[in-house]
Amino acid sequence: MNISQIFILVSIVVLAVIALLVFFIRKNERQNRLSPLASLAFAFVLAGIFFGENRFIGYGLMGVGVLLAVADMFNRPKRTN
């Protein structure tokens, strides 16, 4: 394994740990769950990391993930406190 493959593996493991923490620690609170669009964005970013050897495909998938995340931010209903 070369250094870039190790970096990709570590990135995937860290993102998986963060996802597990989000899903299992905040289990009872409905407001902190990921929306379907945010989950899809997360999957695209992970796919971009996974297919990072080909820059065009890797950056394209990450770009789609970021665009979906931004669309999800604007699509969420406003909370009134």
PyMOL commands that set and color helices and strands:
alter all, ss='L'
color gray80, all
select helices_A, chain A and resi 3-25+30-32+36-50+55-75
alter helices_A, ss='H'
color red, helices_A
deselect
rebuild
show_as cartoon
